[in-house]
Amino acid sequence: MSQAKRIYASFRSIGAYVPKKILSNADLEKMVDTTDEWIVKRTGIKERHIAADDEFTSDMGVKAAQLAIDRSGVLKEEIDLILCATVTPDYFNMPSTACIISDKLDIHNVQAFDISAACSGFVYLLTIAKAFIESGMKKNVLIIGAEKFSSVVDYTDRSTCILFGDGAGAAMICATENKSEAFIDIHASADGAYADFLVTPAPGAVHPASQKVIDEGLHFVQMKGNETFKLAVKTLTKDVQEILETNHIAAKDIPHFIPHQANYRIIKAVGDALKMREDQVVLTVGKYGNTSAASIPMAINDIYEEGRLKTGDLMLLDTFGGGLTWASALLPFAGKAKD
């Protein structure tokens, strides 16, 4: 009696979308007390994209998702799970943005839900997709990281408004029997003891919607920048070192190190600690800013569009976000390279 073949999760395709409107550092100079030189020196960010007033998180997610679907060779009818990572959903608590996206894609009677893991959201979704596929529960999982961060940014607060942008990225994660296409490893963790480092205080059970919430700006994102920076560098470096050592892979052998695009100084500090070459490190923070859960898939899409991401190429993902949450992943690109 033959044994059933083992099923693995594979990263089949990538897609992304950025809004047309660009908010440059020169634009921000007219809005808050800052300069282009100050922003670039501290963050590496030169511009970020901002969604239109009538363009929502789900709209951006749909455009990224449709591209990922088209590139995957998977029919919409074959998708059996839709997941969305976002901290800027279309609606405060329900319905989920994943449900809105599924409807706009004309995909019905399919399980769909959101997760909230801030900037770590996309890699968290990889862990969920992997579990569903390798347990045999699902075969084709559409995952989306989408953020309209401009909807929770106070554009009078120069410490946060310079950092964030809008956008979406999506991927098809599919079942495969080919082990060479399989995810190698994923680490994901969290520590709520640092919850106040990155927080949007309202609305919620702690601060229900009220005039007081609006007057005090509690509906805007708040961040302890210096504390977050220090912990991010330490945690990201440690997490990447562990996943490489566990899987006996040398940093120098990673073609594409794709970190969360929050701050150039964080990325450089982690890359230097790992002795990564410049050509290994994917950098998009300069043109997109921090797009939270959309950051990593948008960066993957960039190297795909540039023709740098080839079939079988190993990707090392690394991220850190509000919660606090963090995650890393080692996986090959199992899709078809761009023609």
N, C-alpha and C positions, 0 to 999 in steps of 0.2 A: 504493500500500500504506500503510494507516494505521499510525501509530506507536502502540505500547502506551502507555497512560496511566501517568503516574508515580504510585507508591504512597507515601503518607506515613503517619506514626504520629500518632494523635490520642488525647487524654486524654478517655476516654468516660464514666467514672463514678468516684465516690469512696465509700468506706465506712470506718467506724471502730468500735472497741469499746474501752471502758474497764471495768476490774473495778469491782465495787460498793464494796469496802472503801476508805475514805479514810484516809490517814495525814496528819493536820494538823500544823502547827507546834507546837500545844499538846501533841500526842502526843509529838513529838520532844523537847520540853522535859523530859519525864519519863524519856527514854531516854539523852540525852547532855547535856553542858554547853553549852546553847544557849538562845536565846530567839526568840520570834516576831519581835520587832523586828529582831534581828540578821540573821535569815534573809531577811526581806522586804527590808531595806535593801540587802543584798549580792547577792540573787538575784532578788527579785520573786516568789519562790515562796511560796504560802500553804498549799497542800496537794498531795498526789499520790495516785494510786490504786495499790493493791497487790493483786496477784492472790492468790486463795485457794491454799492448800497443794496442792490437787488440780487447780488450773487452770494449764495449761502454755502456753508460747509458742504452740504450734500451735493450742490451743483458742481463744486470743484472735485469732490469725490467721484461723482459720476463720470466726469471727463477723464480722470486718471484711470478709473476702473474699466471704462470702455476700451481704452488703449491697451491695457493689460490683457483684457479678454481677447481682443483682436489678434494680439501678438502670440497668444498661447496656443491657438488652434483648438481651444475648448469651446464648444457651443454653449450659449447661455442656458440652454435646457439641461446641460450636464452639470451646472454649478449647484452644489447641494448645501453650501453654507456661505454666508456673507458676514464678515466681521469688520467693524470700523473702530479705530482708535482715535479718540478726539477728546479734548477738554474744552472745545468750543462748539458744542452740538447745535443743530438748528433750533432745538427746543430745550428748555432748562432741564427737564428730566424725562419726558416722554412725549411722543414716540422717539425711539432711538434713531439716530442718524442713519444707521445701517438699514433700518426699515424704509426710511425715506429714499435712500439710494436704491434699494432693491426695486421699489415701485417705479422710480424714474428710469431704471434699466429695463423695466417691464419683465422683471423676474418675480414670480409670485409663488406662494405656498412653499417657500424655502426658509429654513431657520436663519434668523438674522439678529445680531445684537451688537451693542457698543461695549468697549472697555475704556476705563479711565486710568491711564498710567503716564500721562503727560508725555514728555519727550521720549520715554522708553516704550511708548505704545506700540510702535510697529514691530519691534523685536519681541515684545510680549505676545503680539498676535501670532508670530511665528511659532511660539511654544504651544499656543492653543491649536493652531492648524496642524502642527505635527502630531499632537495628542489625538485629535479627531481622526486623522488619516491613518496613523499607525495602529490605532485601536480597531480600525475597520469600519468606523461609524460613518465616515465621509470619504469622498474621492477627489472632489475638486472644490477647493476653498478659495474664495475671493477675499483678499485682505486689503484694507484701505486705511491709510493714515491721512487724515484731512483736518485742516485747521483754518478758521477765520480768526486769527489771533487779534487782528485789528479791532474786533468787537469787544475785547476785554482789556485793551490797552488804554491807559490814560495818557493822552498826547500833550499833557502839561508836565509829566513826570519824566525827566530826561534820563533817569536811571533805567527805565524799562522801555520807553517808546523807541529808543534807538536800536533795540535788539530784535524785535519780533516782526515777522512777515506772515503772509498768507500763502497757502498752496495745498497740494494734495499729491499723494503717491499711492500706487496700488500694485499688487502682485497676484498672480495665480499660483497657488500651492497645490500640487497634484500628486496623486498616488503613483508610485512606480515600483517595479520589481528589480530595477537596476540599481544596485548598491552604489555604483560610482556616481549616481545622480543624487544620492541621499544627503540630507542634512548630516553634518558630522557631529555637531554638538551645539547646545544652547545653554547659557547660564542666565538666570533671571532672579532678581532678589529685590528686597525693599526694607526700609527701616523708617517707620512712622515717627520715631523720636525726633526726626528732623522735618516734620511736616510743615513747620512755620517758615522754612527757608524759601519755599515757593508756594504761594497760596492765592486763590481768588476767594475772599472771605464770604461773598454773598452773590446771589441769594441761596439760602440753604437753611437747614434746621437750626443752625447756630445764629444766623442772621437772616430771618425771613424777610421777604421783600417789603420795603417800607420807604417812606420819604427820607428817613434817617440814613438808610443804606445809600441812597443816591447822594444825599448831601455830604456824606463822609467819604464817598468814592469807594465803598467797600465792594462794589461790583467790578472793580478793576484788579488786574493781577498785581501782586506785591511780591518783591523778591529781596532777600538778603544777599546782595551780590558778592561781597568779599567772602563770606562764609561758604556760599555755594561753590564759588570758584575753587577754593582750596580743597573742599571735600570731593569735588568732581575730579580734579586731577589725580588725587590719591586713589579714589575708588576705581576710576576707569583704568588706570595703569595696572592696579592689582588684579582686576577682573580679567583683563586681556592676558596678562602674564599667566594667570591660572589656567585659562582655557587653552592657551598654546602649549603649556607644559603638560596638561592632562592628556592632550592628544598628540604629543610628541612632534609638534610642528614648530619650526624656527620662524621667528618674525621676518627674517630676510626672504623667506620663501612664499610670503603672502603677496600675490599680485595686486590686490585691491584692499587696502585698509580703509573702511568707510565709517568714520566716527560720526556721531551726532554733531550737526553743524550749529553749535551754540556760540562759540567764541574761538577765534583763531589762536589765541594764546593757550587755551585749554588743549586744543588739538595739537599744537606744536609741542607743548610740554609732554603730552602722552606719547606722541610720535618719537620725540627725542629720547624719552625713557626706554622705549622699545628698540631704539636704534633703527628706526624706519627710514628708508630713503625717501626723498621728496616725491619720486615717481610712484611710490606705493600709496601715498596718502591722498585720498580724494578730498578736494576742497571746493565747496560751493557757498560757504558762509558769506563770502564777499558780495555775491549778487542776490542772495535770497534772505540773508539774515537767519534767525532762528525760527523755523516753522514747526517746532515741536514734533508731534507724531508723524508729520509729513517729511521731516528733514532727511532721514536715511533713504526712504524710497525715492525721493526727488534726486538725491545724490547718485544713487544707483542708476536712475534713468539718465542722468547726465552722461555718465561714462558709456552707457549703452548707446545713446544717441550719437556720441562721438566716435563710436566704433571701437572703443577700447575694451569693452566687456565681451569676451569670447566664450563660446560654449565650453563648459568644463572649468572655467576660471574660478579659483577659490576666492571667496569674499570673507573678510573678517569685519563684522559689524560690532559697534561698541557705542553704548548710549547711557545717558544719565538724566533724570528728570524729577519733577515734583512728586512728592510722596513721602520720603524720597524713594525713587525707584532707580534701578540700573540693570543693564543686561548686555550680554555679548553673544555673538553667534558665529559659527564657522560653517560655511556651506558653499557648495559649488553652484555656479549658474548653469541650470539645466535646460535653459531655453535656447532658441536659435539666435545666433548673433545677427546684428543689423547688417543688411546687405550693403 
